[in-house]
């Protein structure tokens, strides 16, 4: 009888220890997925927003509006979300998931002035991307524990991406 009680206690303790580890791995997986989506969307947007007529001057100039448009398009396709509010003030975009996998994703995209950043003797315009989305816990125990707390939990990601180089 003592052995059965010890086995039940071990199973309960492992359940309490393993659930937060599973949740942590889910958070890390989603953070990596969102970061990769941002990076691939920036690369696609930069490639499509380059203004070819400026290439002869060796300046990789981009059109900011086209960059934001292609970023939103690539980001939507990468995560299977759609743009619910277009880029407004300061490049804020909100994405919604039709499948329900992601909650409301907010992306703030700003292009910094070329006079602010210098890299290896060249002026560089960087795209600064800040992403935030509420996180809903997957395991029942942590979902119940999170319901007791007044604040919501968010996944955030900040990336800087070299969008334009001026020689």
Secondary structure, DSSP 4 states (H G I P E B T S, - for coil): -HHHHHHHHHHHHHHHHHHHHHHHHHHHHHHHHHHHHHHHHHHHHHHHHB-GGGGGGT-B-B-HHHHHHHHHHHHHHHHTEEEEE---GGGEEEEEESSSSS--EEEEEEEPPTTT-EETTEEEEEEEEEEEEE---SSHHHHHHHHHSSSPPEEEEEEEEEEEEE-
